[in-house]
Amino acid sequence: MASETADPVIELYKASIDRTLLRENLRLTPEERVRNLQRLQTLAEAAREAGAARRRQR
């Protein structure tokens, strides 16, 4: 049986989560999710490399 009162900690977290993005991601196939993750990792690596190159220029 569900509790009548909501946990305030959970409610606080829920207030800051964009559930539309979660739903959108859940509509994707597992393969599409993996491809998106791979693109994100590629972008993160490029950002790290750009940051390192910038720091070397100083």
N, C-alpha and C positions, 0 to 999 in steps of 0.2 A: 504494500500500500504506500502511496506517495505521501510524503509529509505535507501538512497544510502550510507550514512556513518554509520559505526558501532560505537556503544557506546564503548569508550576506556576502561571503567571500566569493562564492560562485556567481552570484548576481553582479558583483563588482567586475569580475573577469568578463562576463557576458556583455557588459555594457561597452567594453572596448574592443570587441571582436566584430569584424565585418563578416557576418554570416553569408552574405551574398557571394563573396569570394569562395567560401567553403562549398556552397552549393554548386557554383559554377565549376569548380575543380572536380567535384564528385560526379558531374555529368560526363566527364572525360573518361575514355577507356584507360586501363592501366598503361598501355603503350603510349598514349598521348601524355599521360602524367610523367612518364619516364623521359620522354623527349623534352617536355617543358623543364624538367629538372636538369637535364643535360645542358640545355640552353642557358639556364640560370648559372650553372657551374662554369660554363665557358665565359659568360659575362663577368662573373666574380673573379675569375683568373685574369681576365683582361684588365679589370680594375686594379687588382693587386700589382700586376706588371707595370701598369701606367703609374701607379703611386710610387713604386720602387724606382722607376726611371726618373720621375720628378725629383725624388729625394736625392738621387745621384747627381742631378744637375746643380744642386745647391752648392 
